[in-house]
Structure formats: C-alpha cells, structure tokens
Amino acid sequence: MSDDKNLSPFRIAVDELKIDYVMAPIDQEYSTFTGVGSSPLDFKSYDKDIPCQAACPAKTRVPHYIQALAEGDPDKAYRINQEDNVFSGVLGRVCSRPCEDACRHNWTDTQGPVHICHLKRAASDYKTNPPAPLPAWFGTSTKRVAVIGGGPSGLTAARELIRYGHEVTLFERDSMLGGMMAQGIPVFRLPRDIVDIEAKAIIDSGVKVEYNSTVDADKMQQLIDEYDAVLVAVGTTKAVNLKIPGHPENGHGISGLKFMYDYNMGNIGDMEGQDVIILGGGFTAVDCARSCARAASRLVGDKGSVKIVYRRTEGQMTGDADEIEEMRLENIEVFA
Ligand code: SF4
C-alpha cells in the first residue's frame, strides 16, 4: 500500500486478492490506469454497458465476482462483494435485487435475468474462510469518532472510518449488533450467524463497542464534548401512523416493525384462536405474515388464520412471484 496520504481511497486496483489503492491520473478519464472503474466517465459507461452494476445501490462489481465464481474462486468473489457492499452474505439472502431487473438477459425476454443475488449468496456460502477485516487505506489520523447505532448503517460507517485511519467507538442500545438485520428480518429468511460473522469482521478491524448503551440528550452532549465527531446511525425504528381506527397508536393492533422485533426477540405471547390481518403488501407485511404462519400453531392456533389485505393488486406487491406462491403454501390468504 502506498504511503501517500493524498491518494483517493476510491481509486482501487485489485490484483488477485492483494489490494493496492492508487489514484487515476485525471478524474474525468476512464480508470484504465487503475483497472477498476470509479470515475464519472466510468459510471456513465456502466449505465449503458453494465446496467446491473449501475442499478445496484452499492455499485457492486457484478461481472467481476461472477467471473471469480466461474473460475472456481468463491473467496475472491466474496472479497469483491465485501469491498463493495459490506454485508454480502446478508444481501445474498435479502436484497431486493434491482440489479436483476436491469440485467441485459432480460432484454431478450427469453430466460430471465442472471440470478445475481443467488450468486452472491453462493460466494458467501462457499467461501472457505470467514470474512476478515479489510485493510486500512490510511495510517492513524488520531481523530476519534463516536458512532451511535450498531445496525447496517452504523457498522458500515464504522468500517469505513477505521479504514480512513480514525479511532471508532460504536454505541449500541441492545446487547447484540446487526440492528434491523438481526431484529427486523425473520430468522428463516436470514440466519443470525450470517449477520454475526459479517459484523465480527468489522469489529475485528478495531472498532470498540459499548453494548446496552442508550444515548439520551445528556449522553449525546458528553459524546460531542469527548469525540472529534459523532455520527448518528440509529435507523428508522418508528412505525408510520396510518391515522385510522385500529392503528397501534390508537390502542389496537401492533405495528409491523414492533411485531418483528418482538417476534425475533421471542417476546410474542400466544394468540390462540385469533385471526391475524396484516395491512400492506411490502416486505415487512410479507415477513410478518410468514412469521405468523410459521408459528401458527402457537400464535393463532388451529382456529386462527393469517390474511394480508393490500390496497393495490397482487402484482403490485413488493414480494416476487415465488414469495407469493410460498405464502399460499403456508396458507396465507391475500386480499388485494
Ligand atoms: S443482489 Fe443487491 S447488492 Fe447484489 S448486485 Fe444485486 S442489487 Fe447489488
């Protein structure tokens, strides 16, 4: 790695698995110098020529990691993903896959897209070693940063700040890391060990963690006084109030977020004989419905049922056709 502190960390060359960070000579040119596209011109080209990579919010180097898999090297494929999108084992299971909608195989409308997301999961599942911390880009800056929240955002920020050479302390209100990945997504969709090992790779890069640490106004002032910077990455944990009779804020029912949190933490009691109606057709609604149905004998009993009520058509639900079919197999009725 170069000692030059002025090098841009976004100019990355990958030579086998050795990472060397070098800067392209002119920002407006293609990154032929580095071998990895990262200039504005590169991204313009991606939009046209590699639409899957352009459609991915993390701009994951999809062709690179699929090629590594095709060459029989899942460790390299995982490492490429790890650089680009941090929680690639997680995303290989729960990403909404905008890359696949953009895949050029869709253009011919013959075989559907390349199964990019499943290939990401394959790289994660077939890698031979657990993920290791990524190398730092810069030496120590002597700056101290407090990150509030140990979910995907806080962990990602912590990882990148460490790579920039800063000292990072992460404050998490619960006794576990992962945030929504661990508490909001049902375990049958995302096994917790996948979250744990990817979070561990970040913590092992040198992040200090204070668990069970709630940050109120006094604590926030203390952090502001003690640290060079404070990053708030607490997520959106407050449910939307629908302002209709029966909404949790009006004393009835339970929000999807709260249900999934309680369910994942084992805090849902029996609802023997009750019917469960879930309003909405997004990912949270589907997760709630399938979690209820999978625990049906305990939660709703033989006499109970789980139904989704959605204001639009079934085709407009966020879940894909496979998911809707799986819901039917789990005896979940959909009224759309
Ligand atoms: S599966 Fe998700 S994270 Fe992976 S390339 Fe596609 S959009 Fe990006």
Boltz pocket constraint, residues with backbone or C-beta under 6 A from the ligand:
constraints:
  - pocket:
      binder: B
      contacts: [[A, 52], [A, 55], [A, 56], [A, 57], [A, 58], [A, 59], [A, 60], [A, 62], [A, 85], [A, 91], [A, 95], [A, 96], [A, 97], [A, 98], [A, 99], [A, 100], [A, 116], [A, 117], [A, 120]]
      max_distance: 6.0
